[in-house]
Amino acid sequence: MQGFWQPPGASSSPVRSTVPSAFDDQQLKPLWNFNVGTAITGPPVSYSVGDKQYIAVHVGGGVPWNLGLLKAAPELENMEAGSSLFVFALD
């Protein structure tokens, strides 16, 4: 695939987008995107195994509860935030 991978809004760090996307490297036409459902919290990492290239991105890991919710449901105070590693294979 000719193109590059870029989360929208990547001009600042950490990136707070939820949709990693791939764009054509000539005309910047969108080729692909995927909503990961939470904030992208790290830069993408590209690696290959054999002839296959992959893009990995860390998402989540932030505090999911706001103070207003904690006041209404204090039992959630010790709940830990989750994080995930999404890995996408390139054709």
The 8 nearest C-alpha neighbors of each residue, nearest first, counted from 0:
[[1, 90, 2, 89, 23, 3, 30, 24],
 [0, 2, 24, 23, 3, 22, 25, 21],
 [3, 1, 24, 23, 22, 0, 21, 4],
 [2, 4, 22, 21, 24, 5, 23, 1],
 [3, 5, 21, 20, 22, 2, 6, 19],
 [4, 6, 20, 7, 19, 21, 3, 9],
 [5, 7, 19, 9, 20, 18, 8, 16],
 [8, 6, 9, 16, 5, 19, 18, 20],
 [7, 9, 10, 6, 16, 14, 11, 15],
 [10, 8, 11, 14, 7, 6, 12, 5],
 [9, 11, 8, 12, 14, 7, 13, 6],
 [12, 10, 9, 14, 13, 8, 15, 7],
 [13, 11, 14, 10, 9, 15, 41, 40],
 [12, 14, 40, 11, 15, 41, 39, 9],
 [13, 15, 12, 9, 16, 39, 40, 11],
 [16, 14, 38, 39, 13, 17, 40, 8],
 [15, 17, 38, 39, 18, 14, 7, 6],
 [16, 18, 38, 37, 35, 34, 39, 36],
 [19, 17, 34, 33, 16, 35, 32, 20],
 [20, 18, 6, 32, 33, 5, 17, 34],
 [21, 19, 32, 31, 5, 6, 4, 18],
 [20, 22, 4, 31, 30, 3, 29, 5],
 [23, 21, 29, 27, 30, 28, 2, 3],
 [22, 24, 2, 27, 28, 25, 26, 1],
 [23, 25, 2, 27, 3, 26, 22, 1],
 [26, 24, 23, 27, 2, 28, 1, 22],
 [25, 27, 28, 23, 24, 22, 29, 2],
 [28, 26, 23, 22, 24, 25, 29, 2],
 [27, 29, 23, 22, 26, 30, 24, 25],
 [30, 28, 22, 31, 21, 27, 23, 20],
 [31, 29, 22, 21, 28, 23, 32, 20],
 [30, 32, 21, 20, 29, 33, 22, 19],
 [33, 31, 20, 19, 18, 21, 34, 30],
 [32, 34, 18, 19, 35, 20, 31, 17],
 [33, 35, 18, 36, 17, 32, 19, 37],
 [36, 34, 17, 37, 33, 18, 58, 38],
 [37, 35, 34, 17, 38, 18, 58, 59],
 [38, 36, 17, 59, 35, 58, 39, 16],
 [37, 39, 15, 17, 59, 16, 58, 40],
 [38, 40, 58, 15, 16, 17, 14, 41],
 [41, 39, 58, 13, 57, 38, 14, 59],
 [42, 40, 57, 39, 56, 43, 13, 14],
 [41, 43, 56, 44, 40, 57, 14, 39],
 [44, 42, 56, 55, 54, 41, 45, 57],
 [45, 43, 55, 54, 56, 42, 46, 53],
 [44, 46, 54, 53, 55, 43, 47, 52],
 [47, 45, 53, 52, 54, 44, 48, 55],
 [46, 48, 52, 51, 53, 49, 50, 45],
 [49, 47, 51, 50, 52, 46, 53, 88],
 [48, 50, 51, 47, 52, 46, 53, 88],
 [49, 51, 48, 52, 47, 90, 53, 89],
 [50, 52, 47, 48, 49, 53, 89, 88],
 [53, 51, 47, 89, 46, 88, 48, 50],
 [54, 52, 88, 46, 87, 45, 47, 89],
 [53, 55, 45, 87, 44, 86, 43, 88],
 [56, 54, 86, 44, 85, 43, 87, 45],
 [55, 57, 43, 85, 84, 44, 41, 42],
 [58, 56, 84, 41, 40, 83, 39, 85],
 [59, 57, 39, 40, 83, 38, 82, 84],
 [60, 58, 82, 38, 37, 61, 81, 40],
 [59, 61, 82, 81, 80, 58, 62, 40],
 [62, 60, 59, 80, 63, 81, 82, 38],
 [61, 63, 80, 64, 60, 79, 65, 59],
 [64, 62, 80, 61, 65, 79, 60, 81],
 [65, 63, 62, 68, 66, 69, 75, 76],
 [64, 66, 68, 67, 69, 63, 62, 70],
 [67, 65, 69, 68, 70, 64, 71, 76],
 [68, 66, 70, 69, 65, 71, 64, 72],
 [67, 69, 71, 66, 70, 65, 72, 64],
 [70, 68, 73, 72, 66, 71, 67, 76],
 [69, 71, 67, 68, 72, 73, 66, 65],
 [70, 72, 68, 69, 73, 67, 66, 74],
 [73, 71, 69, 74, 70, 68, 75, 76],
 [74, 72, 69, 75, 76, 70, 71, 68],
 [75, 73, 72, 76, 77, 69, 78, 71],
 [76, 74, 73, 78, 77, 72, 69, 64],
 [75, 77, 73, 74, 78, 69, 72, 64],
 [78, 76, 75, 79, 74, 73, 80, 69],
 [77, 79, 75, 76, 80, 74, 64, 63],
 [80, 78, 77, 81, 62, 63, 76, 60],
 [79, 81, 60, 62, 61, 63, 78, 82],
 [82, 80, 60, 59, 79, 83, 61, 63],
 [81, 83, 59, 60, 58, 80, 84, 57],
 [84, 82, 58, 57, 85, 59, 81, 60],
 [83, 85, 57, 56, 58, 86, 55, 82],
 [84, 86, 56, 55, 83, 57, 87, 58],
 [87, 85, 55, 54, 84, 56, 53, 88],
 [88, 86, 54, 53, 55, 89, 85, 56],
 [89, 87, 53, 52, 54, 90, 86, 51],
 [90, 88, 52, 53, 87, 0, 51, 54],
 [89, 0, 88, 51, 52, 53, 1, 87]]
